[in-house]
Amino acid sequence: MKTLLSVDPGGPDTLELRDVPDPAPGPGELRVRVLACALNYPDVLVIEDRYQVRPPRPFAPGFEISGVVEEAGDGVTGWSPGDRLIAVLPYGGLAEKAIVKVERAVRIDADRDAAEGAALILTYGTTIYALADRGGLKPGETLLVLGAAGGIGLSAIEVGKAMGAVVVAAVSSEEKAAAAKAAGADRTLIYGRGPFDKEGAKALAQAFKEAVGPKGADVIYDPVGGDYCEPALRSIAWEGRYLVIGFPAGIPKPPLNLTLLKSCDIRGVFWGAFTERDPARNREHIEQLLRWWGEGRIRPRIDRTYTLAEGGAAIGRLGSRDAVGKVVVKISDS
């Protein structure tokens, strides 16, 4: 089979397309023919050795896949060749075949779109955990989403609306504002790209305050970090919840006096660790997401699709922060 490997640390241009033997499923595992692999910002980091998890090299990046079962390992019941699934892997998605632990496999109907399926679990799973469990988002509350036109940001708009929130989407261009509105955002604001000087940060804080209204944002969903954090935090409501998702713009250092003045919380969201610690709750979230997907209340937006040989360019597209929605590598036909 063919796979796109990270042999040495580096950027997308260092990835190598190679032929390797087909993997064999062990006990409790499935060998899957990969249909599509959705990419996420950790894929940009992991090949550069800047992610919190460092797989042994050589490895194929790619965490989210959709696929078709080819073979079940010993002890596996309930799965047969030809069954369709989606799953999150520790790594290895950019390959024609992958091994999936059976407890990580999520069955889907054969008529579901492979690219959309690949883009569902990690992104929307992070978001529903963040908003429901960490943010305690309630119907009628105001949700401010930063970076709202990326795959993770669009998922926050859709899940926020499904949970009954008023959603304010912050984006960096008119094109992205249109995508946020199409996903259901009630209001949008367009900000510039950092870094910001003192006056720029002050102006951004004022723009956030005007966008969320005089009460402030009850929940702030931040997958961006950097110079956007403090201005957004200044727009938070009394006893609001600031959700830390990721840092493509850099790791911020918010002044903690703001948490005192607003009696608010800054809460971390580590979805991967949550799925290991509370798999039953994670399964509940996934079942809810599948219902919403089936009802059309959520639907992953695909920015672009690439072939396996173009996987490096796909990761480069993601790293540019220009993508509107998810970047997906289509590996084989359904």
C-alpha positions in Angstrom: 0.0 0.0 0.0 1.0 3.6 -0.4 1.4 6.0 2.6 2.7 9.5 3.1 5.5 9.4 5.7 7.2 11.9 7.9 10.7 10.5 8.0 12.5 13.5 9.5 11.1 16.6 11.3 10.2 19.4 9.0 7.5 21.1 6.9 5.0 19.6 4.4 7.7 19.4 1.7 9.6 16.8 3.8 6.8 14.2 3.5 7.6 11.1 1.4 5.1 8.9 -0.5 6.3 5.3 -0.1 5.1 1.8 -0.6 4.9 -0.3 2.6 3.4 -3.7 3.5 -0.3 -3.8 4.3 -0.8 -3.7 8.1 -2.2 -6.8 9.9 -5.0 -6.3 12.5 -4.2 -7.6 15.9 -6.7 -8.7 18.6 -9.5 -6.1 19.0 -8.5 -4.3 15.8 -9.8 -3.6 12.3 -7.9 -3.2 9.1 -9.6 -0.4 7.1 -9.3 0.7 3.5 -9.1 4.5 4.0 -11.6 6.5 1.9 -10.7 10.0 3.2 -8.5 11.6 5.8 -9.4 15.0 7.2 -6.5 17.2 8.4 -6.3 19.4 11.4 -3.9 21.9 12.8 -2.1 19.3 14.9 -1.0 17.7 11.6 0.9 20.9 10.9 2.6 20.6 14.3 3.2 16.9 14.6 5.5 16.6 11.5 7.6 19.5 12.9 7.9 17.8 16.4 5.9 20.7 17.9 2.9 18.7 19.0 2.4 17.3 22.6 2.5 13.8 21.2 5.4 12.6 19.0 4.8 9.4 17.2 7.8 7.1 16.4 9.3 7.8 12.9 8.6 7.1 10.2 4.9 7.8 10.6 2.0 9.0 8.5 0.2 12.1 9.8 -3.6 12.2 9.8 -5.9 11.7 12.7 -9.4 11.6 11.2 -10.5 9.0 8.7 -13.5 7.4 7.0 -13.1 3.9 5.6 -14.3 0.4 4.8 -13.5 -2.6 6.9 -11.3 -5.1 5.2 -10.4 -7.5 8.0 -11.2 -8.0 11.6 -8.7 -9.2 14.2 -9.2 -11.9 16.8 -11.9 -11.3 19.3 -13.7 -8.6 17.2 -17.5 -9.1 16.9 -20.1 -7.0 15.2 -17.9 -5.9 12.3 -17.6 -7.5 8.9 -15.8 -6.7 5.7 -17.5 -3.9 3.8 -18.8 -2.1 6.9 -18.4 1.7 6.8 -16.9 3.6 9.7 -15.3 6.8 10.8 -12.6 6.9 13.5 -9.9 9.0 15.1 -6.4 7.5 15.1 -3.3 8.4 17.1 -1.7 8.9 13.6 -1.5 7.1 10.3 -4.5 8.4 8.4 -2.6 9.5 5.3 -2.3 5.9 4.0 -4.3 3.6 1.8 -5.0 1.3 4.7 -5.0 1.9 8.5 -5.5 0.0 11.7 -8.4 1.0 13.9 -9.0 -0.2 17.4 -12.6 -1.5 17.6 -13.6 0.7 20.5 -12.6 3.8 18.4 -14.7 2.7 15.4 -18.0 4.5 14.7 -20.4 2.9 12.3 -22.0 5.0 9.6 -24.4 4.3 6.8 -22.9 3.4 3.4 -24.6 6.4 1.7 -22.9 9.0 3.9 -20.3 11.2 2.2 -16.8 9.9 2.9 -15.2 13.4 3.1 -17.8 14.7 5.5 -17.5 11.6 7.6 -13.8 12.0 7.9 -14.2 15.6 9.0 -16.7 14.9 11.8 -15.4 13.2 15.0 -12.3 15.2 16.0 -13.5 18.6 15.1 -17.1 18.3 16.2 -16.2 16.0 19.1 -13.9 18.7 20.5 -16.6 21.3 20.1 -19.4 19.4 21.7 -17.2 18.5 24.7 -16.0 22.1 24.9 -19.4 23.7 24.8 -21.5 21.2 26.7 -19.0 19.9 29.3 -16.4 22.6 29.8 -18.4 25.6 28.8 -21.8 24.7 30.2 -23.4 26.6 27.3 -27.1 27.2 27.9 -29.9 28.1 25.4 -30.1 31.9 24.9 -26.5 32.5 26.0 -24.1 34.4 23.7 -21.2 32.4 22.2 -18.3 34.3 20.7 -16.3 32.1 18.3 -12.8 33.2 17.2 -11.3 31.8 14.0 -14.9 31.0 13.1 -14.4 30.0 9.4 -11.9 27.2 10.0 -13.1 23.6 10.4 -13.1 23.9 14.2 -14.7 27.3 14.2 -17.5 26.4 11.8 -18.2 23.4 14.0 -18.6 25.7 17.0 -21.1 27.8 15.1 -23.2 24.8 14.2 -23.1 23.1 17.6 -23.7 26.4 19.3 -26.8 27.0 17.3 -27.9 23.4 17.8 -27.6 24.0 21.6 -29.7 27.2 21.3 -27.0 29.9 21.6 -26.8 33.3 20.0 -23.5 32.9 18.0 -21.1 35.8 17.2 -18.5 34.7 14.6 -15.1 36.5 14.4 -13.2 36.0 11.2 -10.5 37.7 9.1 -12.2 38.3 5.7 -15.5 38.9 4.0 -15.3 35.5 2.4 -15.0 33.9 5.8 -17.8 36.0 7.2 -20.1 34.7 4.5 -19.1 31.1 5.4 -19.8 31.8 9.0 -23.3 33.2 8.2 -24.0 30.2 6.0 -23.2 28.0 9.0 -25.8 29.8 11.1 -23.9 32.7 12.8 -26.3 35.4 14.1 -23.6 38.1 13.8 -20.1 38.4 12.4 -17.2 40.7 12.9 -14.1 41.0 10.7 -10.7 41.5 12.5 -7.3 42.1 11.1 -4.3 39.7 11.4 -2.0 40.2 14.4 0.3 40.9 15.9 -1.3 44.0 17.3 0.2 47.0 19.0 -1.4 48.5 22.1 -3.9 50.7 20.1 -4.7 47.8 17.8 -5.4 45.5 20.7 -7.6 48.2 22.3 -9.6 48.6 19.1 -10.0 44.9 18.7 -11.3 44.6 22.3 -13.9 47.4 21.5 -15.0 45.6 18.4 -15.5 42.3 20.3 -17.6 44.2 23.0 -19.8 45.9 20.3 -20.3 42.6 18.5 -21.4 40.6 21.6 -23.5 43.4 23.1 -23.5 45.1 26.5 -24.0 41.9 28.6 -20.8 40.4 27.1 -20.1 36.9 25.8 -21.2 34.1 28.1 -18.9 31.6 26.4 -15.8 32.4 24.3 -14.5 29.6 22.1 -10.9 30.3 21.2 -9.0 28.0 18.8 -6.6 30.8 17.8 -4.8 32.2 20.8 -2.0 34.8 20.3 -2.9 38.5 20.3 -6.6 37.8 20.0 -7.0 36.3 23.5 -6.8 39.3 25.7 -9.1 41.5 23.6 -11.6 38.8 23.4 -11.4 38.1 27.2 -12.2 41.8 27.8 -15.6 41.2 26.1 -16.6 38.3 28.4 -19.8 38.4 30.5 -19.9 38.3 34.3 -19.2 34.6 35.3 -18.4 33.9 31.6 -16.3 30.9 30.5 -13.3 31.3 28.2 -12.5 28.0 26.4 -8.9 27.4 25.4 -8.9 25.2 22.2 -5.5 25.9 20.5 -2.8 28.3 19.6 -2.0 28.7 15.9 -1.4 32.4 16.5 0.8 31.7 19.5 0.4 30.9 23.2 -1.1 34.0 24.9 -0.5 35.4 28.4 -3.8 36.9 29.5 -3.7 39.2 32.5 -5.4 37.4 35.4 -6.8 40.5 36.8 -9.5 40.3 34.1 -10.7 37.1 35.5 -11.2 38.8 38.9 -13.0 41.8 37.5 -15.5 39.6 35.6 -15.5 36.7 38.0 -15.0 34.5 34.9 -13.2 31.2 34.2 -10.5 30.3 31.8 -11.0 26.6 31.0 -8.8 24.3 29.0 -10.2 21.8 26.5 -8.1 18.7 25.9 -10.5 16.4 23.9 -8.0 13.6 23.4 -7.4 13.1 27.1 -11.1 13.4 27.8 -11.9 10.5 25.4 -9.5 8.3 27.3 -10.7 9.3 30.7 -14.5 9.2 30.0 -15.1 7.0 26.9 -18.8 6.5 27.8 -19.5 10.3 27.8 -17.5 10.7 24.6 -19.7 8.0 23.0 -22.8 10.0 24.1 -21.4 13.0 22.4 -20.7 11.1 19.1 -24.2 9.7 19.1 -25.6 13.2 19.4 -23.4 14.4 16.6 -24.5 11.6 14.3 -28.1 12.5 15.0 -27.5 16.2 14.2 -25.6 15.2 11.1 -28.5 12.9 10.0 -30.9 15.8 10.6 -28.8 18.3 8.7 -28.2 20.5 11.7 -24.5 20.0 11.3 -22.5 19.4 8.2 -18.8 19.6 7.8 -17.8 22.2 5.2 -15.0 20.9 2.9 -12.6 23.7 1.9 -10.6 21.6 -0.7 -9.8 17.9 -1.4 -6.5 16.5 -2.4 -5.0 13.2 -3.5 -2.7 11.2 -1.3 0.3 12.3 -3.4 -0.8 15.9 -2.7 -1.0 15.4 1.1 1.9 17.7 1.7 0.2 20.5 -0.1 -3.0 19.8 1.9 -1.1 20.2 5.2 0.5 23.4 3.7 -3.0 24.7 2.9 -4.0 24.1 6.5 -0.9 25.8 7.9 -1.6 28.9 5.9 -4.8 29.6 7.9 -6.5 30.5 4.6 -8.8 27.4 4.5 -12.5 27.9 4.9 -13.7 24.7 6.5 -11.9 21.4 6.5 -9.0 20.2 4.3 -9.5 16.6 3.2 -7.3 14.1 1.4 -9.4 11.6 -0.6 -7.5 8.4 -0.8 -9.8 5.8 -2.4 -13.3 5.5 -3.9 -16.2 4.3 -1.8 
